[in-house]
Amino acid sequence: SDLRKFIAWFVSANAERFDPTRVTVRDIVDFREHLSGVRRQAVATTNRALVSIRRFLGHLVASGSLSSNPAESVKELRRMSVVPKGLMPSQVRKILREIELRQDYKAGACIGLMLYGGLRASEVVGLELDDVTVAPRSGQVVCRHGKGNKQRIVPLSVEARRVVQTYLETRPPVECPAVFIGERGALTYSGLRAICSKYAAITGVKFTAHALRHTFAHRYMEQTQND
């Protein structure tokens, strides 16, 4: 199938009969661009076609029909990693609405920090009271337990400040430095995961803590592009 596509393109593009001895590097490159740019083929499909052509011409070289393989020097397209877009606005609204209806301030703050601040799950459960600064017009959290144990300061948006402040006003008065308190002391990663699982079950929206962080990243990229 790949070879048939290449042969058909070769005949059309060069206005001549297909002859393997007449295939050039330019032909291979232009065919690759034709598949990717004109026909909008997926990267995997385009690369598969290049591999098929390379093997076919390589066979002709091995059998003595060709002196060299012009496809050897043509690189395959790079596979770009796909960044998850996160949750849809309607899904986010559904989750936040259920949290508000239940007056679950801890869940609101945990999910809000990931959704509005882009915090990782480990950063949320690792927050201590001294790491949080919330004022009417500004706020920030110091994440000391992030990826690679690197410290970073994250500014808090109006939405993030609101949910954090609301939780702090209702936080259990226990002698524990952790911001978020679970059933047996500081909230753990398992406890945070249970919060996400709880609201995923209630709303029917499948999501994880990681998905909330990706939602934040996607929203930030959209706002930056619009600006």
C-alpha positions as CSV (number, residue, x, y, z in Angstrom):
1,S,0.0,0.0,0.0
2,D,2.8,2.4,0.9
3,L,4.7,1.6,-2.3
4,R,1.6,2.0,-4.4
5,K,1.1,5.5,-3.0
6,F,4.7,6.4,-3.6
7,I,4.6,5.1,-7.2
8,A,1.4,6.9,-8.0
9,W,2.8,10.1,-6.5
10,F,6.1,9.7,-8.4
11,V,4.3,9.3,-11.8
12,S,2.1,12.3,-11.1
13,A,4.8,14.6,-9.7
14,N,7.5,13.8,-12.3
15,A,5.3,13.1,-15.3
16,E,7.2,10.0,-16.1
17,R,6.9,6.2,-15.6
18,F,8.1,4.9,-12.4
19,D,11.7,3.7,-12.5
20,P,13.6,2.8,-9.3
21,T,16.8,3.9,-10.8
22,R,15.3,7.4,-11.3
23,V,14.3,7.8,-7.7
24,T,16.2,10.6,-5.9
25,V,16.6,11.9,-2.4
26,R,14.5,14.9,-3.5
27,D,11.7,12.5,-4.5
28,I,11.7,10.9,-1.1
29,V,11.7,14.2,0.8
30,D,8.9,15.7,-1.4
31,F,6.8,12.6,-0.9
32,R,7.3,12.8,2.8
33,E,6.1,16.4,2.7
34,H,3.2,15.5,0.5
35,L,2.0,12.9,3.0
36,S,2.4,15.1,6.0
37,G,1.5,18.6,4.6
38,V,-0.9,17.9,1.7
39,R,-2.6,14.7,2.7
40,R,-2.3,15.5,6.5
41,Q,-1.3,11.9,7.2
42,A,-0.4,11.1,10.8
43,V,3.3,11.1,11.8
44,A,3.2,7.3,12.3
45,T,1.6,6.7,8.9
46,T,4.1,9.0,7.1
47,N,7.1,7.3,8.9
48,R,5.7,3.9,8.0
49,A,5.7,4.8,4.4
50,L,9.3,6.0,4.5
51,V,10.3,2.8,6.1
52,S,8.5,0.8,3.4
53,I,10.3,2.8,0.7
54,R,13.6,2.5,2.4
55,R,13.3,-1.3,2.7
56,F,12.1,-1.7,-0.9
57,L,15.0,0.3,-2.3
58,G,17.4,-1.4,0.1
59,H,16.3,-4.7,-1.3
60,L,17.1,-3.5,-4.8
61,V,20.5,-2.4,-3.6
62,A,21.2,-5.8,-2.1
63,S,20.1,-7.5,-5.3
64,G,22.4,-5.3,-7.4
65,S,19.6,-3.4,-9.2
66,L,20.6,-0.1,-7.6
67,S,23.9,1.3,-6.6
68,S,22.7,3.2,-3.6
69,N,19.5,3.8,-1.5
70,P,18.3,7.4,-1.8
71,A,15.9,6.9,1.2
72,E,18.7,6.2,3.6
73,S,19.5,9.8,4.2
74,V,15.9,10.9,4.6
75,K,14.9,11.2,8.2
76,E,11.6,10.2,9.6
77,L,9.3,12.8,11.2
78,R,9.7,13.4,14.9
79,R,6.9,12.1,17.1
80,M,5.6,15.0,19.2
81,S,4.4,14.1,22.6
82,V,0.8,14.9,23.1
83,V,0.1,17.0,26.2
84,P,-3.2,16.1,27.7
85,K,-5.7,19.0,27.5
86,G,-7.3,18.3,30.8
87,L,-10.9,18.7,31.7
88,M,-13.5,20.6,29.8
89,P,-14.9,23.8,31.4
90,S,-18.3,22.1,31.8
91,Q,-16.6,19.2,33.7
92,V,-14.7,21.6,35.9
93,R,-17.9,23.4,36.7
94,K,-19.7,20.2,37.6
95,I,-17.0,19.1,40.0
96,L,-16.7,22.5,41.7
97,R,-20.5,22.8,42.0
98,E,-20.8,19.5,43.8
99,I,-18.0,20.5,46.2
100,E,-19.7,23.8,47.0
101,L,-23.1,22.1,47.5
102,R,-21.5,19.8,50.1
103,Q,-19.6,22.6,51.7
104,D,-16.5,20.4,51.4
105,Y,-13.9,23.2,52.0
106,K,-10.9,20.9,52.2
107,A,-11.7,19.3,48.8
108,G,-12.3,22.8,47.4
109,A,-8.9,24.0,48.5
110,C,-7.0,20.9,47.4
111,I,-8.6,20.7,44.0
112,G,-8.5,24.5,43.7
113,L,-4.7,24.7,44.2
114,M,-4.2,22.1,41.5
115,L,-6.8,23.6,39.2
116,Y,-6.0,27.3,39.7
117,G,-2.4,27.1,40.8
118,G,-1.0,24.1,38.9
119,L,0.3,22.5,42.1
120,R,1.4,18.8,42.0
121,A,-0.3,16.3,44.3
122,S,2.9,16.0,46.3
123,E,3.1,19.8,46.7
124,V,-0.5,20.0,48.0
125,V,0.0,17.4,50.7
126,G,3.4,18.8,51.5
127,L,2.1,22.3,52.2
128,E,2.6,23.6,55.7
129,L,0.9,26.6,57.3
130,D,4.0,28.7,57.2
131,D,4.2,28.1,53.4
132,V,0.9,29.9,52.7
133,T,0.3,33.6,52.5
134,V,-3.1,34.9,51.6
135,A,-4.1,38.5,51.5
136,P,-7.1,40.3,49.9
137,R,-5.1,41.4,46.8
138,S,-2.3,38.9,46.7
139,G,-1.2,35.5,47.9
140,Q,1.4,32.7,47.3
141,V,2.4,29.3,48.5
142,V,5.9,28.0,48.9
143,C,6.2,24.5,47.5
144,R,9.0,22.7,49.3
145,H,8.2,19.2,48.3
146,G,7.9,19.4,44.5
147,K,9.5,17.3,41.8
148,G,13.1,16.6,42.6
149,N,12.5,18.2,46.0
150,K,13.0,21.6,44.3
151,Q,11.5,24.6,46.0
152,R,9.3,27.0,44.1
153,I,7.0,29.9,44.9
154,V,3.6,29.9,43.2
155,P,1.4,33.0,43.1
156,L,-2.2,32.5,43.9
157,S,-5.0,33.8,41.7
158,V,-8.2,35.3,43.1
159,E,-10.0,31.9,42.8
160,A,-7.2,30.0,44.5
161,R,-7.0,32.6,47.4
162,R,-10.7,32.3,47.9
163,V,-10.8,28.5,48.3
164,V,-7.7,28.4,50.4
165,Q,-8.9,31.2,52.8
166,T,-12.3,29.5,53.1
167,Y,-10.6,26.2,54.1
168,L,-8.2,27.9,56.6
169,E,-11.1,29.5,58.4
170,T,-12.7,26.0,58.9
171,R,-9.5,24.0,59.3
172,P,-9.5,21.7,62.4
173,P,-7.6,23.3,65.3
174,V,-5.0,20.6,65.6
175,E,-1.3,20.9,66.5
176,C,0.0,19.9,63.1
177,P,2.0,22.1,60.7
178,A,0.4,20.6,57.6
179,V,-2.2,22.8,55.9
180,F,-4.5,19.9,55.0
181,I,-5.7,17.6,57.8
182,G,-6.9,14.1,57.2
183,E,-8.6,11.7,59.5
184,R,-5.4,10.7,61.2
185,G,-3.3,13.8,61.0
186,A,-1.7,15.4,57.9
187,L,-3.4,14.6,54.6
188,T,-1.5,12.0,52.6
189,Y,-1.2,11.3,48.9
190,S,-3.7,8.5,49.3
191,G,-6.1,10.8,51.1
192,L,-5.9,13.3,48.2
193,R,-6.4,10.6,45.7
194,A,-9.5,9.5,47.6
195,I,-10.9,13.1,47.4
196,C,-10.5,13.0,43.7
197,S,-12.0,9.6,43.4
198,K,-14.9,10.6,45.6
199,Y,-15.9,13.5,43.3
200,A,-15.2,11.6,40.2
201,A,-17.8,9.0,41.4
202,I,-20.3,11.7,42.4
203,T,-20.0,13.7,39.2
204,G,-19.3,10.9,36.7
205,V,-16.3,12.9,35.5
206,K,-13.2,10.7,35.4
207,F,-10.2,12.7,36.6
208,T,-7.1,12.5,38.7
209,A,-4.9,15.0,40.5
210,H,-2.6,15.0,37.5
211,A,-5.6,15.8,35.2
212,L,-6.3,18.9,37.3
213,R,-2.7,20.1,36.9
214,H,-3.0,19.6,33.1
215,T,-6.2,21.5,33.1
216,F,-4.4,24.4,34.7
217,A,-1.6,24.2,32.1
218,H,-4.0,24.1,29.2
219,R,-6.0,27.1,30.5
220,Y,-2.7,29.1,31.0
221,M,-1.6,28.3,27.4
222,E,-5.0,29.4,26.0
223,Q,-5.0,32.6,28.0
224,T,-1.4,33.4,26.9
225,Q,-2.2,32.7,23.2
226,N,-5.3,34.9,23.5
227,D,-3.2,37.7,25.0
